[in-house]
Amino acid sequence: MRILHLYRPRLPSTRAQAIQVFRTCHALAVLGHHVTVLADRGHQPAELWMQMGLPPTPTLDVQISPFSHPGLAGLWFRRRLKRWWVGAPGVVLARDKRRLLSAVDRLGKGAHTIVLETHELDSGEEDARAKDVEARCLAVSDALVANCGGTLRAWVDTHAPSLPTHVCHNASHVHCTGTAPTDDHVLVLGTLRAFKGVDAMLEAMNELPYPVKWVGAESSPRVSDHISIDGPIPHGEIDQLVSRARVLVAPLGDNRFSHQLTSPLKLWDYLGTTRPIVTAQTAATDEIIRLSGITMHRFKPGHIDGIREAVHEAWKAPARSPFHRSWHQRATELEAIFLEANNA
């Protein structure tokens, strides 16, 4: 099968979106499909495979723009997209709604099968423009696949799509058996973005008696001496980091994203270890708990005392069995969706 992942990530990258796209494309290629991804130029593109923690595979065509200038990179992208589009019929896994509509407007749909992948619902009650974009994408698509049940319900409630709909969660390469030594610290992965409840999390951790490592931040605010805040590391090194921490924390806020629209990549990485997990009590984490069967130590979003209590509980908790959802599993699920849409 000939597949184009239409998203335009920046590669290499430590951002969750780019990791999810790259790992998905690699897993589909390993299944034997001919997969193309067109990417913006990240830092040190020659180190792509090392930084992303994957070996090259001959059926994955990663094309990185030679230009850093936005205008030239955009021109390069449109030309490479056209080159793929006018080729033999294939599957377009489209996560970028506006670029999907631009491609169809310029080049027509042709004989391609379009599967719209969504990790959000941009439209609200007063956002008519975003709602129109979403509706137009549904009109040219053959199937809709969402990152979690909450995102799919939001699309169904807003648009009542008539095309086939599916849920396909994130995955992870992390699968630890518990043989790694334990370092007595609390580990938090991710950026310091306010909508993820970071302010409450930092305030709670300022009073914790345990060492805290926060990895993935763009900046380093003033915090207590027992909290270290560092920048992101290549995703290929994450398994070594998460397998050693005593407690793993996934911040979430009190908003629609955290309650309904997310399937955090870091949570799937955490699940692949034997370490206790602390995260917010939301419908999104309810869904992951049901799928994995793993108990987590949870707090009400934004509740500082609840965060501290959950971390204290996790610090005392015993090791658990790991749960591993692989990128191969995700690719196999997508492959079945593509075949169904192709044969409809």
Residue pairs with C-beta under 8 A, 6 or more apart in sequence:
1 33
1 34
1 90
1 91
1 335
1 338
1 342
2 33
2 34
2 87
2 88
2 89
2 90
2 91
3 25
3 28
3 33
3 34
3 35
3 36
3 90
3 91
3 92
3 93
3 338
4 35
4 36
4 37
4 38
4 81
4 84
4 85
4 90
4 91
4 92
4 93
5 21
5 24
5 25
5 35
5 36
5 37
5 93
5 95
6 81
6 92
6 93
6 94
6 95
6 96
6 99
6 100
6 103
7 17
7 21
7 37
7 94
7 95
7 96
8 38
8 39
8 40
8 77
8 96
8 99
9 15
9 17
9 18
9 21
9 22
9 37
9 39
9 40
10 18
10 39
10 40
10 41
10 42
11 18
11 22
11 37
11 39
11 40
11 41
11 42
11 45
11 48
11 52
11 62
11 64
12 18
12 42
12 43
12 44
12 45
12 47
12 48
12 51
12 52
12 234
13 19
13 42
14 216
14 232
14 233
14 234
14 235
16 264
16 265
16 266
17 119
18 39
18 42
19 52
19 235
19 265
20 170
20 265
21 37
21 95
22 37
22 52
22 54
22 62
23 52
23 54
23 171
23 173
23 327
24 93
24 327
24 330
24 331
24 334
25 35
25 37
25 60
25 62
26 35
26 54
26 57
26 60
26 327
27 171
27 326
27 327
27 328
27 330
27 331
28 35
28 331
28 334
28 335
29 35
29 57
29 59
29 60
30 57
30 59
30 328
30 331
31 328
31 331
31 332
31 335
32 59
33 59
33 335
34 59
34 61
35 59
35 60
35 61
36 61
36 63
36 84
37 60
37 61
37 62
37 63
38 63
38 65
38 77
38 80
38 81
38 84
39 62
39 63
39 64
39 65
40 64
40 65
40 73
40 77
41 64
41 65
41 66
41 67
41 68
41 73
42 48
42 64
44 51
45 64
48 62
48 64
49 55
49 56
50 234
50 236
51 234
51 235
51 236
52 234
52 235
52 236
53 173
53 234
53 235
53 236
53 237
53 238
54 236
63 80
65 72
65 73
65 76
65 77
66 76
67 73
67 76
78 106
81 99
81 103
82 106
82 107
84 90
85 103
85 107
85 110
85 112
86 107
86 110
89 110
89 111
89 112
89 113
90 112
90 113
91 112
91 113
91 114
91 115
91 338
91 341
91 342
92 100
92 103
92 112
92 113
92 114
92 115
93 115
93 117
93 334
93 338
94 100
94 114
94 115
94 116
94 117
94 137
94 141
95 117
95 118
95 119
97 116
97 122
97 133
97 134
97 137
98 133
100 114
100 116
100 137
100 140
101 133
101 136
101 137
101 140
104 140
109 140
113 142
113 338
113 341
113 342
114 140
114 141
114 142
115 141
115 142
115 143
115 144
115 145
115 334
115 337
115 338
115 341
116 137
116 138
116 141
116 143
116 144
116 145
117 145
117 146
117 147
117 168
118 144
118 145
118 146
118 147
118 151
118 155
119 146
119 147
119 151
119 261
119 262
120 151
120 257
120 261
121 134
121 151
121 154
121 155
121 158
121 261
122 130
122 133
122 134
123 130
123 131
123 133
123 134
123 158
124 130
131 158
131 159
134 155
134 158
134 159
135 159
138 144
138 159
138 161
138 163
141 163
142 163
142 164
142 341
142 342
142 344
143 163
143 164
143 165
143 166
143 337
143 340
143 341
143 344
144 152
144 155
144 161
144 163
144 164
144 165
144 166
145 165
145 166
145 167
145 168
145 334
145 337
146 152
146 155
146 165
146 166
146 167
146 168
147 167
147 168
147 169
147 170
147 261
147 262
147 263
148 167
148 169
148 261
148 262
148 263
148 284
148 287
149 167
149 287
150 259
150 260
150 261
150 262
150 283
150 284
150 287
151 260
151 261
152 165
152 166
152 167
153 260
154 260
154 261
155 161
155 165
156 165
164 337
164 340
164 341
164 344
166 333
166 337
168 330
168 333
168 334
168 337
169 263
169 268
169 288
169 291
169 325
169 330
170 263
170 264
170 265
170 268
170 325
170 330
171 268
171 325
171 326
171 327
171 329
171 330
172 265
172 268
172 269
172 271
172 272
172 324
172 325
172 326
172 327
173 239
173 272
173 326
173 327
174 238
174 239
174 242
174 243
174 268
174 269
174 270
174 271
174 272
174 273
174 324
175 239
175 272
175 322
175 324
175 326
176 239
176 242
176 243
176 272
176 273
176 274
176 322
177 274
177 322
178 273
178 274
178 319
178 322
180 240
180 243
180 244
181 244
182 244
182 245
182 246
183 244
183 245
183 246
184 210
184 211
184 246
185 210
185 211
185 212
185 213
185 245
185 246
185 247
186 205
186 208
186 210
186 211
186 212
186 213
186 245
186 246
186 247
186 248
186 249
186 278
186 311
186 315
187 212
187 213
187 215
187 241
187 242
187 245
187 247
187 248
187 249
188 201
188 205
188 212
188 213
188 214
188 215
188 249
188 250
188 251
189 215
189 216
189 238
189 241
189 242
189 248
189 250
189 266
189 269
190 196
190 216
190 217
190 250
190 251
190 266
191 216
191 217
191 218
192 198
192 214
192 217
192 218
192 219
192 221
192 229
194 253
195 253
195 255
195 257
195 258
196 251
196 252
196 253
196 258
197 251
197 252
197 253
197 254
197 258
197 280
197 301
197 302
198 251
198 253
200 253
200 301
200 302
200 303
200 304
200 307
201 249
201 251
201 307
202 221
202 223
202 227
203 304
204 304
204 305
204 307
204 308
204 311
205 212
205 223
205 224
205 227
205 307
205 311
206 223
206 224
206 227
207 308
208 226
208 308
208 311
209 226
210 226
210 246
210 247
210 311
210 315
211 226
211 227
211 228
212 226
212 227
212 228
213 228
213 230
213 245
214 227
214 228
214 229
214 230
215 230
215 231
215 232
215 233
215 241
216 230
216 231
216 232
216 233
217 229
217 230
217 231
217 232
218 231
220 229
220 230
221 229
223 229
233 241
238 269
239 269
239 272
242 248
242 269
242 270
242 272
242 273
242 275
243 273
243 274
243 275
245 275
246 275
246 276
246 315
247 275
247 276
247 277
247 278
247 311
247 314
247 315
248 270
248 273
248 275
248 276
248 277
248 278
249 277
249 278
249 279
249 311
250 264
250 266
250 267
250 270
250 277
250 278
250 279
250 280
251 279
251 280
252 258
252 262
252 264
252 279
252 280
252 282
252 284
252 285
252 301
253 280
253 301
253 302
254 280
254 300
254 301
254 302
255 301
258 280
258 282
258 284
258 301
259 282
259 283
259 284
259 301
260 282
260 283
260 284
261 284
262 284
263 284
263 287
263 288
264 279
264 284
267 277
267 279
267 285
267 288
268 288
268 325
270 277
271 277
271 288
271 292
271 294
271 322
271 323
271 324
271 325
272 322
272 323
272 324
272 325
273 322
274 319
274 320
274 321
274 322
275 319
275 320
276 296
276 297
276 313
276 314
276 315
276 317
276 320
277 294
277 296
277 297
277 314
278 296
278 297
278 298
278 299
278 307
278 310
278 311
278 314
279 285
279 296
279 297
279 298
279 299
280 298
280 299
280 300
280 301
281 298
281 299
281 300
281 301
282 301
285 296
285 298
289 295
289 296
291 325
292 323
292 325
293 323
294 320
294 321
294 323
295 320
297 310
297 311
297 313
297 314
297 317
298 310
299 306
299 307
299 309
299 310
300 306
